[in-house]
């Protein structure tokens, strides 16, 4: 038994070594490989909705390809911060099953639509039916929520209500969900909130007057573009081996720290966790607030928690680092685990507000990382796409802090890949310290070891 265990560990070490060699070879053969600077836009189902801080599909795909090359029996991928579903789609396109979770209901809806969309023909029929129904409606019900008149001109509000009611009358749930995503993208384009930022930030009165005033027309354009994207998606799915079972998707609405006993343990975890608390980095919740006011909550997978819409920033406050309560009490424990965090906090000087923000995020982040490990098989490879924001005029060393937290939680270090972001760099929230964009990201690769009995 001991010799078998030793052999298995040696075999796992060999796989880790071969994976490291493949990743390093990418950089050796092309120093700019991981930047993917030649890419211009997302395609297929990756482009159905403009979600904040989306990962590069080709990057995650390349990581999966290299892993499959050294470990062909990989079958299930897990992303605890599923977001727009980039990892999910790249997994499905390789015939891999997927588990994912997210606290944002709009992310769950988006993932559901990307994983299980209607055919292009069915979707187009649904679009045409909605447009036809909308023409015949006279007084569609309008949702009532704080600030609706601030964020929507009267004619835009009426047009969106026409589309909303017409979608609600469709019988097919899969088609309705697809069209809710189309409506969400339409709302992003026609509301009075600036599309140049993920925060809710209104245009000036003069700019609002010049903006599009026909919501139905905008919806038609968005929906028909998305139908064309469905065609690309289904064409790619047809390339899968027909002799094998179609890949499956399981989505968990809610926080990554919520109790969840997965029906299967994942062979690999691939994710891009938040780079800091949502309120001051990427406000996913604010970006989703307006669409979620118009979408029928009954059509979103899971049980919708209405308290998430109590304010524009409620989802962000419930995310990692959202609560500052007892943050300072975690300092000694966290700094013992992470010397990088200890050095950073000492460098902040006398800045209690910033210190609490950092500690609350790292505390919640540590708890999330610890919570996902029982959902993985022993020896599962983990890929973390990470960026580093600035706090108090200093770079927050998220990569090293993540590595130290993982090593303290029975992970083994495999490799780190550095990538330079192309011209359209990842945006942070406007309030985020001195720089609102990022120029670099890192992919941290570890291997998670299950707790021994």
LOSEVO-601841 format. One record per residue: residue in three letters; x, y, z of N, C-alpha, C in turn. Coordinates in steps of 0.02 Angstrom, whole numbers, plus 50000, padded with zeros to 5 digits. Example, Ala and Ser with C-alpha at 12.3 -4.5 7.8 and 13.67 -1.06 7.14 Angstrom:
<recs>
ALA506604971650390506154977550390506604983550390/SER506424988850354506844994750357506455000250394/
</recs>
This chain:
<recs>
UNK500424994050000500005000050000500435006350000/UNK500965006350040501415012050043501765013149977/UNK501995007549946502345008249883501885010749828/UNK501245008649829500755011049780500635018449788/UNK500565020649852500465027749865501065031749841/UNK501665029349853502265032849831502275033249756/UNK502085027849722502075027749649501585032949623/UNK500995033249654500495038049632500735045249641/UNK501075046549696501345053249708501885054949658/UNK502305049949641502825051149591502515052449523/UNK501975048849507501625049849444501315056849441/UNK501015058949497500725065649500501255071049493/UNK501835069949525502385074649517502615075049445/UNK502605069349411502805069249341502315073249298/UNK501675072649313501165076449276501265083849288/UNK501395085849350501505092849366502115095549330/UNK502635091449327503245093549292503125094449217/UNK502755089749188502615090249116502155096149101/UNK501685097549145501265103449136501675109749139/UNK502115110149188502555115949195502975116949132/UNK503235111449106503655111849046503255114448986/UNK502625112148979502215114348923502055121748928/UNK501895123948988501735131048998502355135348984/UNK502935133149008503545136948996503745136948923/UNK503585131448888503755131048817503355136148777/UNK502745137448797502345142448763502715149148762/UNK502975151048821503315157448827503985157248790/UNK504335151648794504995151148761504915151748685/UNK504395148748658504285148948586504025155748562/UNK503645159048606503365165548589503265169548653/UNK503725174248668503675178048730503015181748739/UNK502665183148684502035186748689501425182148685/UNK501545175548688500985170948678500415172348725/UNK500555173048790500015173548840499665180348838/UNK499935185148801499605191648796498995191448751/UNK499015187048701498475186648652498305193548624/UNK498825197248608498745204148586498435204848516/UNK498445199448477498165199848409497415199148408/UNK497115197048463496395196148465496035202848464/UNK495485203048429495115209348423494455209448462/UNK494085204048460493435204048494493225196948511/UNK492765196348557492495189848576491985187648524/UNK491905181148516491445178548466490975173448497/UNK490475171348458490015166248480489675168048546/UNK489535162948585489185164148649489595168148699/UNK490245168648688490665172748732490465180148727/UNK490105182048674489965189148660489235190948670/UNK488845186848704488125188248711487985194348754/UNK488425195848802488305201348847488975204148871/UNK489015210748878489635213948899489675213948975/UNK489945208549004490005207849076490675210849098/UNK490725213549159491355216649180491945211749183/UNK492535214249165493175210749177493175203549153/UNK492935202349093492905195549067493605192949050/UNK493705186449061494335183249045494405182248970/UNK495005180948947495135179648877494995172248863/UNK494495170748821494325163648809494915159548784/UNK495295162448737495865158748709496395157148760/UNK496465161448810496955160248863496745154248905/UNK496115154348928495885148848969495865142348928/UNK495705142948864495715137148821496405134048814/UNK496915138348807497595135848801497815132348865/UNK497625135048923497785131848986497465124948991/UNK496835124448970496485118048971496815113148922/UNK497005115548864497325111248814497975108348841/UNK498365112448875499005110048902498885105048958/UNK498365106248998498225101549052497985094849024/UNK497535095048975497275088948944497835084948912/UNK498335088448885498885085148851499295080848900/UNK499345082948962499745079149011499295075049058/UNK498655076549059498185072849102497535071649063/UNK497525066949017496965065948971496305063949006/UNK496345061449067495735059149100495355064649137/UNK495555070949128495185076549158494465076449132/UNK493985077049177493285076649156492845082149180/UNK493025085449237492595090449267492995096549289/UNK492775102449266493095108849283492635112649330/UNK492935116049379492555119849428492795127049430/UNK492325131849427492485138849434492045141849488/UNK492335143349547491935145949603491715153249593/UNK492025156749544491845163649528491675163749453/UNK491125160649435490985159049365490895165249321/UNK490625170649348490565176849309490185175849244/UNK490485177949189490155177749124490195170849092/UNK490535166049124490545159249098491095157849047/UNK491635161649048492175160549000492485153649009/UNK492665151949071492955145349084492445139949068/UNK491815141149085491285136249072491255134548998/UNK491215139548955491145138248883491765134648856/UNK492365136948876492965133648851493015126448874/UNK492725125048933492705118048957492215114048914/UNK491625116648903491115113048864491365111848792/UNK491725116648764491975115948696492495110348691/UNK492755108248747493235102648748492925096248775/UNK492265096248780491915090348803491955089148877/UNK492135094248917492225093548989491605095849026/UNK491405092249077490855094449120491075100449161/UNK490585104149188490745110349222490305111349283/UNK490605113549338490255115949397490445123249407/UNK489965127549423490125134549434489655137749484/UNK489895142949518489485146649564489625154149556/UNK489135158249575489235165449575488685168549618/UNK488865173849653488395177249697487915181749658/UNK488105183349596487715187949555487205184149513/UNK486555185149524486045181549485486095182549410/UNK486325188549389486385189749317486935185349288/UNK487465184149326487995179649303487725172549295/UNK487325170349342487035163649338486575163049277/UNK486165168049264485735167949205486155167749142/UNK486675171849140487105172149080487445165449068/UNK487695162249122488015155749114487505150549091/UNK486905150749118486385145949098486235146549024/UNK486175152749000486015153848929486595151648885/UNK487205153048906487785151148865487865143548863/UNK487705140248918487795132948921487225129248887/UNK486615132148891486025128648864485605133648823/UNK485865136048767485485140948727484995137548680/UNK484515141248655484085138548603484475137948538/UNK484215134348490484525134348424484445141348394/UNK484845142948344484795149448313484105150548282/UNK483835145248252483175145748220482635147148272/UNK482655143448328482155144548381482225151548410/UNK482845153648421482965160248449482705165748403/UNK482835165048337482605170148290481845170348287/UNK481525164648290480795164448292480535168048355/UNK480895167148411480705170548473480785178048468/UNK481335180248437481455187348427480895190448385/UNK480735187148330480205189848286479525189948321/UNK479385184948361478745184748397478715190348449/UNK479265191648484479285197048533479185203748499/UNK479525204848443479455211248408478735212248383/UNK478425206748359477735207148335477255208648393/UNK477355205148449476915206148507476995213248534/UNK477605215748536477735222448563477365227848525/UNK477275226848460476915231848419476185232448439/UNK475905227148465475185227048481475025228548553/UNK475535229548594475415231148664475285238648672/UNK474855240448718474665247448728474935250148794/UNK474785246748848475005249148914475365243448951/UNK475975241948931476355236548965476535238749036/UNK476525234049083476735235749152477465237749155/UNK477615242649195478295245249203478535243749273/UNK479135240849281479375239549349479465245949388/UNK479355245549452479405251449495479985250449543/UNK480505254349535481075253849581481395260749588/UNK481745261949643482045268549655482525270549599/UNK482445276549574482905279149524482735277349452/UNK482165274149440482025272049372482005277949324/UNK481735283649346481695289549302482365292949294/UNK482825291649340483505294249332483875290449278/UNK483765283949275484165279749231483855278549163/UNK483215280249154482885278949090482445284849069/UNK482535287149008482085292148980481385289048972/UNK480865293148973480175290448969480065285848909/UNK480305287948850480185283848791480595277348793/UNK481175277548824481575271448832481235266748882/UNK480985269548936480635265548987480035262048956/UNK479655265648914479075262648882479275257148833/UNK479795258248794480025253248746480275246948781/UNK480635247748835480875241948873480295238048904/UNK479785241748926479195238448954478835234248901/UNK478815236748839478515232948784478895226348774/UNK479545226748771479955220748760479895215948819/UNK479915218748879479865214648940479215210548941/UNK478655213848927478015210448928477965205348872/UNK478245206948813478215202348757478635196048771/UNK479215196848802479625191048820479245186748870/UNK478925189848918478565186148971478015181748942/UNK477755183548885477205179748855477435173548816/UNK478085172948804478345167048768478285160948813/UNK478145155248783478035149148822478685145448838/UNK479185145848793479795141848801480285145348848/UNK480465141948903480915144848953481605146248924/UNK481875141548886482545142348858482585148548814/UNK482075149548774482055155448730481975161848771/UNK481535161548822481455167448864482115169448897/UNK482475164548923483115166148956483595169448907/UNK483635166748847484075169848796483865177048784/UNK483225178348779482985185148764483065189748824/UNK483045187048885483195191248943483915193848940/UNK484365189548918485065191748910485115197248857/UNK484735196348802484725201548750484445208048777/UNK483925207548820483645213548851484155216748898/UNK484525212648935485035215348981485555219348942/UNK485775216748886486275220348845485965226748816/UNK485325226448798484985232348773484965237748827/UNK484795235648888484765240448944485445243648955/UNK485965239748950486645242648957486765248148906/UNK486495247248846486625251948791486175258048792/UNK485555257348817485075262848811484935266548876/UNK485185264048932485055267548996485465274048998/UNK485345277949049485715284249057486375283349093/UNK486565277049107487215275649139487755275049086/UNK488315278049098488865278049049489105270949036/UNK489205269148972489455262548955490215262248961/UNK490535267948974491265268048980491505265749049/UNK491045264549095491225262249162490725256949184/UNK490945252549228490505247449255490095249949314/UNK490275255849340489885258749394489275262249364/UNK488755263149405488185267049384488375274449388/UNK488495277349330488725284349327488365287649269/UNK487915292349284487475295149233487815299949185/UNK487575299949124487785304849075487515311749096/UNK487785316949066487515323649078486845324349043/UNK486455329249062485795330249032485845331248957/UNK486355334848935486445335948863486605329448827/UNK487025325248858487195318848827486595314148825/UNK486205314248878485605310048880485125311848824/UNK485045318348812484575320648760484795318248691/UNK485465317348681485715315248616485705307748606/UNK485595303948660485655296748655485055293448623/UNK485135287048604484615283148571483955283448610/UNK483395284148574482755284648607482275278948587/UNK482515274048550482085268548528482345261948556/UNK482075259948613482315253848646482135247648606/UNK481565247548574481355241748534481835240648476/UNK482025246048444482495245548388483175242948413/UNK483395245448469484045243248497484005235848515/UNK483455233648545483375226648562483395222248500/UNK483065224348447483065220548384483775219548358/UNK484175224848359484865224248335485265219448379/UNK485225220348445485595216148492485385208848484/UNK484735207548484484485200748482484695197148418/UNK484655200548361484835197348298485595196248293/UNK485985200648323486705199448327486845193248369/UNK486475192548424486575186748468486335180248435/UNK485835180648393485625174648356486205172248311/UNK486545177048279487115175148237487665172048279/UNK487745174448340488255171548385488065164448406/UNK487415163148413487195156348429487405151548374/UNK487375153648312487565149348256488295147248263/UNK488725151848282489435150248292489525145448350/UNK489135146448403489175142048461488995134848442/UNK488425134048410488195127348392488655124048341/UNK488955128048298489435125148250490035122348287/UNK490245125748340490815123248378490625117148418/UNK490015116948445489805111148483489765104948438/UNK489635105948375489595100248328490265096948316/UNK490815100348335491475097348326491655092348381/UNK491235091848433491365087048486491275079948462/UNK491615075348495491575068248477490865065748488/UNK490515063748434489815061548441489725054948479/UNK490275051248487490225044848522490245045748598/UNK490395051748621490435053048693489825056948716/UNK489655056248779489085059848807489215067348804/UNK488685071148792488755078448790488955081048858/UNK489385086048861489595088848926489005092048963/UNK489035091749029488495094349070488735100349111/UNK488255104349133488405110249174487965110349236/UNK488265111749294487905112549356488085119349385/UNK487585123649393487695130449418487405131249488/UNK487785134649531487565135749600487495143249612/UNK486885145749616486795152849633486975154049706/UNK487345159349719487525161049788488265161849797/UNK488455163549858489155164749875489565158349872/UNK490195159149855490645153349853490715150049921/UNK490585153749974490645150950041490005147550065/UNK489475147750025488855144250045488975136750049/UNK488635133350094488715126050098488475122850033/UNK488895118350007488715114949945489095108449942/UNK488735102949942489045096449934488985094649861/UNK489525095249824489505093949752489385086449739/UNK488985084849688488875077749672489505074249648/UNK489985078049622490625075249601491175080049621/UNK491765077349632492345081549645492655083449578/UNK492875089649573493145092249510493875090149502/UNK494065088849439494755087049423495205093149417/UNK494905098949404495305105049396494875110949417/UNK495205115849448494875122149463495205127549421/UNK494795131349385495055136849344494615142849356/UNK494905148349377494505154049397494895160549394/UNK494535166049398494845172649407494475175949465/UNK494725175349526494375178149584494415185749582/UNK494005189149622494045196449626494745198649647/UNK494965204349622495635206949638495615211249701/UNK495035212149729494925216049789494175216349800/UNK493955220149851493235220649862492895223749801/UNK492295221349785491955223549725491825231049723/UNK491695233949782491485240949783492025245549755/UNK492665243849767493195248349745493625245349689/UNK493445239449664493825236749607493365236149547/UNK493045230549537492575229649482491875228749512/UNK491435233649505490765233249537490275229149496/UNK490345222549499489905218049462489175219249479/UNK489035220349543488355221349565488035227649537/UNK488405233049538488135239249509487985238349435/UNK488435234949400488355233849328487725229749314/UNK487525225549361486955221049351486305223849379/UNK486335229149417485755231649453485165233349407/UNK485285237149355484745239249311484445233449272/UNK484845229149240484545223349205484125218949251/UNK484355217849313483995213549359483315216449380/UNK483235223049373482585226049388482065224549335/UNK482285222949275481825221849219481705214449204/UNK482185210149220482125203049204481655199549252/UNK481255194849227480815190849269481235186249312/UNK481235187449378481665183649423481505176249424/UNK480885174449408480695167449408481065163449354/UNK481315166949303481665163549248482415162949261/UNK482665165749316483375165149334483465158849375/UNK483935154449357484015148149395484125149449469/UNK483825145149510483875145849583483305150149610/UNK483325151049675482825155249709483105162349715/UNK482765167149685483015173949684482925177249752/UNK483465180249777483465183849840483325191249827/UNK482715193449841482525200349825482935205549863/UNK483235203549918483645208349956484255210649916/UNK484435206849865485015208649824484905215249787/UNK484275217249781484115223449745483895229049792/UNK484055228349857483885233549905484235240149890/UNK484825239649859485195245649839485625243849779/UNK485915248949748486325247749688486965244049704/UNK487165244049767487805240949785487735234949832/UNK487115232449840486995227049888487395220749869/UNK487385218749806487755212749785488495213549800/UNK488765219449786489475220549798489645220349872/UNK489195222749915489325222549987489305215350014/UNK488945210949981488915203950003489485199849974/UNK489875202749930490435199149900491055199549945/UNK491605196649922492215196349964492415203349985/UNK492545204250049492765210750075492215215750083/UNK491585213650076491035218350080490905220850150/UNK491065216850200490945218850270491615220050305/UNK491675225850337492295227550373492275225150446/UNK491705222250467491615220350536492145215250559/UNK492465216650613492975212350644493595211250599/UNK493685215550550494245214550504494915214650540/UNK495005219450586495655220050620495805213950663/UNK495285210450686495405204550728495735198850689/UNK495695199150623495985193850582496715195150564/UNK496975200950584497635202950559498185198150579/UNK498235196450643498795192250665498795185550630/UNK498215182450625498175175850594498355176150520/UNK498085181150485498205181650413498935183450398/UNK499225187850439499915189850427500405184250444/UNK500215179850489500645174050502500645169350442/UNK500075168650410500035164450350500375167750291/UNK500295174350284500545177950225501015183550244/UNK501665182350241502155187750253502075193450204/UNK501855192050142501755197350093501215202150116/UNK500685199550146500155203850173500425207950231/UNK500815204850274501105208350332501535214250309/UNK501955213150259502385218550234501965224050203/UNK501445222150167501025227250135500665231550186/UNK500385228450237500025232250288500485236950326/UNK501095234650340501575239050374501755245050330/UNK501765243950266501925249350220501365254450212/UNK500755252550231500195257250227500255262850278/UNK500615261550332500685266650384500035267550422/UNK499895273750443499305275250483498705276450437/UNK498415271050414497835271550369497335266150388/UNK496995267050445496545261750470495985259850422/UNK495725264650384495175263050338495415258450282/UNK495995259950253496275255750201496475248950229/UNK496755248950290496955242650321496355237950330/UNK495805240750353495205236650363494935233850297/UNK494955237950244494725235650179495145229750155/UNK495795230350163496245225050141496135218750182/UNK496105219550248496025213750292495355210250282/UNK494825214150272494165210950262494155206950198/UNK494485209650145494505205850082494915199550089/UNK495515200050118495955194250124495635188950170/UNK495305191150222494955186450266494425182450228/UNK494005185950191493485182550152493775178450096/UNK494295180950066494635177450011494935170850037/UNK495275171150095495555165150124495015159950139/UNK494455162350167493905157750183493615154550120/UNK493575158450066493315155750003493785150449975/UNK494435151849975494915147049948494905140549989/UNK494845141350054494815135350097494175131450085/UNK493625135050073492985131750064492925127850000/UNK493295129649948493225126149884493645119849880/UNK494155119249923494605113449917494255106749926/UNK493765106149972493425099649978493025097649916/UNK492925102249870492555100749809493005098149753/UNK493655097249768494135095149718494405088249734/UNK494605084549682494935078149693495635079449721/UNK495915074349751496595074849775497065075749716/UNK497465080949718497935082249663497655086349607/UNK497075089449616496775093549563497205099649549/UNK497315101049485497685106949466497225113049470/UNK497495118649493497115124749502497445130449464/UNK497065134049425497315139549385496955145949407/UNK497345150849431497065157249454497325162849410/UNK496875166049373497065172049335496985178049381/UNK497535181549393497555186749445497835193349419/UNK497585198749445497865205349432497975208849498/UNK498375214149497498545217649559498355225049553/UNK497895227149595497675234149597498135238149642/UNK498005244649647498385248949691497945251149750/UNK498245250849809497905253049870498375257649908/UNK498135263649923498565268349959499215269749922/UNK499175270449856499745272049813500265266449809/UNK500075260449832500525254749830500175248849797/UNK500565244749762500275238849729500125233449780/UNK499505231149779499285225949825499525219149796/UNK499965215549832500285209549804499835203449805/UNK499305203549765498805198249768499095191449747/UNK499555191449699499825185149675500195181449730/UNK500635185049764501025181849817500585180149877/UNK500105184449893499655182949948499245176749932/UNK499005176149870498625170249850499055163949856/UNK499665164349833500125158649836500235156449909/UNK500345161349953500465159650023499835156750056/UNK499255159450041498635156650068498525149550045/UNK498665148249982498575141549955499075136549984/UNK499695138549990500205134050019500025132250091/UNK499725136950127499525135650196498915131050199/UNK498585130150142497985126050138498105119850096/UNK498705117050102498885110650072498915110749996/UNK499045116449965499185116649894499935116049882/UNK500115113549824500815113349803500905118049744/UNK501435121949747501565126849694501805123349631/UNK501545125449573501755122549509502115127749466/UNK501785133449453502095138249407501725144849411/UNK502035150149386501715156649378501865159349308/UNK501355161349273501425164149206501265171549210/UNK501685175649180501555182849178501325184749108/UNK500805188749105500555190949040500455198449040/UNK500625201648984500515208748975499845209648940/UNK499415213748968498765214848938498835219348877/UNK498475217748823498505222048763498175228748776/UNK498125232848724497905239848731497265240748769/UNK496765236548758496125237248794496195233848862/UNK496525237248907496685234348972496085233749017/UNK496135229549067495575228249113495445234349156/UNK494815236349160494635242349197494435240749268/UNK494645245049313494435244749383493905250249394/UNK493605250349452493125255549468493455262349470/UNK493065267549457493345274249453493665276449518/UNK493405274149575493675276149640494305272349659/UNK494505267449617495055263049636495725266549631/UNK495955269349685496605272449694496825276649635/UNK497465276349619497745280949571497675278649499/UNK497675272249488497635269749419496985266049409/UNK496635267549355495985264349343496045258549293/UNK496645257149269496745251549223497325247249247/UNK497365241249219497895236649236498275234849173/UNK498925233849180499335232249122499585225049122/UNK499545221649179499805214849184499315210349222/UNK499365204049206499025198849245499505192949253/UNK499335188649300499735182649311499275176649316/UNK499515170849293499155164649302499555160549352/UNK499275159649411499585155749463499315148649459/UNK499765143749455499565136749448499795132849510/UNK499335129449541499495125349600499165118449592/UNK499325114049638498995107549641498725106649711/UNK498075105449716497735104949780497755097849806/UNK497955097049868497965090449899497385089749948/UNK496995084549940496435083349985496685081550055/UNK496285083250104496465081750173496515074150184/UNK497045071850215497135064650228496705062550288/UNK496385056550286495985054250342496415053550405/
</recs>
